[in-house]
């Protein structure tokens, strides 16, 4: 019963299908589609009719999809789309046996649709649902065919000019088969197919492989190569029309166009020159147009061969001229310049290592890139300042900067000042970026350090940066480089003084981090010298640039002071002196126009020398002094101070007795045993450091007014740093009994600080040379004089007839006090000659002179700046004719000389004869 029933059903379906197709309407399309699918599976004889009906269904569905208005208005069109989905699902799953029939039918249907809808854009056509279903069915069945059948199907599609988009879509399943066959077509057809095929990323390597295979076949040396050599103009023509082909050909072009391949192509081109035919379209204009759309590596390859080939040099020049011309139109996009911007690191590196032609050509390219991209302008400046190692590359940087600034700006443009200022800000940013990156690079691990292969002349990256900045500033100051007459780099460094000063302060610090295997582990001082040289080269006076801000002045002054003290520790004497001279020049420039800088510099120099770098000047700390005195007392076997005081009898036990407290010694240590010379034990190098420090202090004072103001600040600073409090720091000298009963402990402390710090004594002498600044340090002079009186009195009570080391030390202190006061004109004639008289006096005579002549005179004649007059040259001095001391203060000296006329008589006419004549 089954076979007859089946035949009856097929017959009924066939009749219904034929009748339905004849009376076809949108309402019965789904039912007919189901019947057609049944007949296709069960009645092979009806295959062609069913497929023909399916083709009509696809055409109707395509029409409905394209006509959006009608598609939205007519609900019956949904039936055709429903039929398409049913057909696609069934045809895609029929299997391998049906693929040889379904695949050609699908391809013919696609070609028919593409031909009939040639007026519809390809993007619109291939985006419709029926076409997508048809493409999917075609792809599924192509994968089931054998290679020969599949190739025939691809060739069918390639034969239609209207369905290149379909080839690209279907060819995604077999790109290795489609790409070579597409290249066999004409340039236009191949371009369209490859463009659609390249939309599928996995197909791109196959396109490149097909292109390279075609290229290498065209340059093979065989008997058939004459015809194949036309492949070269064909590929060039195709690349000029297709970005896909051009990108595929230029990818990894160094591997494609090796030296051997280039020589072969060069020979083919030379032999085919003037041959006509396809070669007529190959000329410099076409090649330059291709290069302008190519990758940056093509430019580098052209540069490499331009050095030895004349044709390449001509192409290079044509290309550069074309790029410069097209850059005149800011709205125009140039692919080569965009590619150069993407490969900018490779381009910059090539500029440092390439030959002259490469360097100057790439400089012209970089000018165009920097003009379009300000960020790359900044990065280019930063790169060259860090990695340039010779004058040639620095000159290229100058050319790039000047070319970028002046490009496309007429001299009479109203915006020229605005553009110049904008580029100046970019240069400043580039200088700051280079400084920052150089400091970061110094702390990064370097392979040469790990491999222990460090060159002898290896410098820190910051050092190289400074050398480049110094060279550029030198070119600017020479006024011989026209591009640098506007001082672009000088102004940029002046605007970045805070960052440069911070770098100097960091590198001059002893405790900065130094990671191993980095440039930070190299010696600091060469980099510090280079940074200081940069600061020395720029203008900080405000004449060529705006005056630095307070913040900048603070940073640079602090950095310079720290650099000065680091220079004092240099072992090489010439490097030390050069560094100190640079620091002094910097201080002079900073302080010349800024009182704030002078005040900060003086304070930093003095405080650092007295409290942080005291060992560099031979100063003694209190712990060191106490230890040395204690050791000497134990070694000499002297009695302790308490036993020496007890020898004075009962008076030493009385309260308020100065002899029990102020005996010439230290409680628990015994009598002081020190060399009378005070500075005799200081090595010469420490004395040199003192002189260098004094030179630095004087560098902060320039001109008569500057010296007076600076010395005044120096005196006030000394009083502030030495005095333990603010009491009794005024100018008046009190009665001697006041110091004995009230302020003696304070005076002893100040005297100990002065004796232990050689810097303070030297600074006091410097203040004395700039009158009347010494008057403001009266508290220090008073402390020394008071302690001398008390200690000499105590010495008379214990050791009246011997010349002890203690007495010798006090005499040295007295001579230094008298020399300082005489230099500062605080002691008029004849009191100023006490300095010559003091070495010949006994202890008792010394006490008399100190009390009657020095102390009483300064008590009654307060050392005040008002005593000094200023002449026309700005020099302050005291007129000897108006400051003659009364006889009360000189009689003691007269009597002592008369009493010892045999030894001191030569001083009498100097001190008193002229004085007596004036009195008469």
Protein Blocks (a to p, Z undefined) as FASTA:
>chain_A
ZZmmmmmmmmmmmmmmmmmmmmgcfklmmmmmmmmmmmmmmmmmlmmmmmmmmmmmmmmm
mmmmmmmmlmmmmmklmmmmmmmmmmmmmmmmnojklmmmmmmmmmmmmmmmmmmmmmpc
fklmmmpmklmmmmmmmmmmmmmpcfklmmmmmmmmmmpmklmmmmmmmmmmmmmlmmmm
mmmmcfklmmmmmmmmmmpmklmmmmmmmmmmmmmmmmpccfklmmmmmmmmmmmmmmmm
pmklmmmmmgokllmmgfklmmmmmmmmmmmgongmjllmgcfklmmmmmmmmcfklmmm
mmmmmmmmmklmmmmmmmmmmmmmmmmpmkbccfklmmmmmmmmmmmmmmmmmcfklmmm
mmmmmmmmmmmmmmlmmmmmmmmmmmgcbfklmmmmmmmmmmmmmgopafkbcklmmmmm
mmmmmmmmmmmmmmmmmmmmmmpccfklmnopacfklccfklmmmmmmmmmmmmmmnopa
fklmnommlmmmmmmmmmmmmmmmmmmpmkbccdehiaklpcfklmmmmmmmmmmmpcce
hmmpccddfklmmmmmmmmmmmmmmmmmpmblklmmmmmmmmmmmmmmmmmmomklmmmm
mmmmmmmmmmmmmmmnopacfklmmmmmmmmmmmnopacfklmmmmnojmlmpghiaklm
mcccdehkapadddfklmmmpcfklmmmmmmmmmmmmmmpgcjklmmmmmmmmmmmmmmm
mpmbfehkafbdcdfklmmmmmmmmmmmmmmmmmmmmklmmmmmmmmmmccklmmmmmmm
mmmmmmmmmmmmmmmmmmmmbccfklmmmmmmmmmmmmmmmmnopaccfklmmmmmmmmp
cfklmmmmmmmmmmmmmmmmccdfklpccdfkopacddfklmcccfklmmmmmmmmmmmm
mlmmmmmmmmmmmmmmmmZZ
